[in-house]
């Protein structure tokens, strides 16, 4: 157990930090009038590190930030002006990963036995990247000592569940209003990942769970748009989409989920987190992508194209 405090004191501090330092824990930004069925979601770009997390972690704040989807919420901010919704977490991925099942818990991370409902055998848990991550930045251990199970459960109950309850409600409300909903899950990836060893790195990787989470038309349109802008685009490798894409993507129910991974090297220095000049151009291109997606897939678009043809 932590040398800093008893489990009861740790839980007390944890809950206090959640209520005071993460208020609100996430943001939902919408235009004055919702005119599109698109929701953009950034679950990994949070930059508010609770003080209890900094105190109990053995890594520096700089090291903890290495798992952030750096400034993805800012890159996608223009989608609001295009008529779409943007949801983003305020807390960091290293503290709590929203792109996991709620109880993908790592038995190596906690002081007590996990509850029976925990999924402790997923590949993500085995890799130290469960709902409460154990590792960050090329397999560095975040904590010097096990966490009280009550602390991990508090993060899930007070942050994870409200986030996903809100996202689920947004999706259902959107589908009820427009007859369909499109969830674009927005992420960043390390700059060194290529198609194969020695191959040039991808600029963009689209993930549709190998065809399971959205219509092929949506994937092809996004890929073509990015390619026309000059970006090197990959599909499903090395990222096919995480829990959010898999869980929410139900094309048969008119809910489509597509994951977008953006090469961090295009817009930020991965060591210093300083924004590069390329940030502005990429932001403009994302705004154009959003506008094209909305025009192409909003209700009535198909009938308008058919009439024009």
Secondary structure, 3 states (H helix, E strand, C coil): CCCCCCHHHHHHHHHHHHHHHCCCCEEEECCCCCCCCEEEEECCCCCECCHHHHHHECCCHHHHHHHCCCCHHHHCHHHCCCCCEEEEECECCCCCCCCCCCCCCCCCCECCCCCCCCCCCCHHHHCCCCCCCCEECCCEECECCCECHHHHHHHHHHHHHHHHHHHHHHHHHHHHHHCCEEEEEEEEECCCCECCCCCCECCEEEECCCCCCCCHHHHHHHHHHHHHCCCCEEECCCCCCCHHHHHHCEHHHCEEEEEEEEEHHHCECCCCCCECCHHHHHHHHHHHHHHHHHHHHCCCHHHHHHHHC
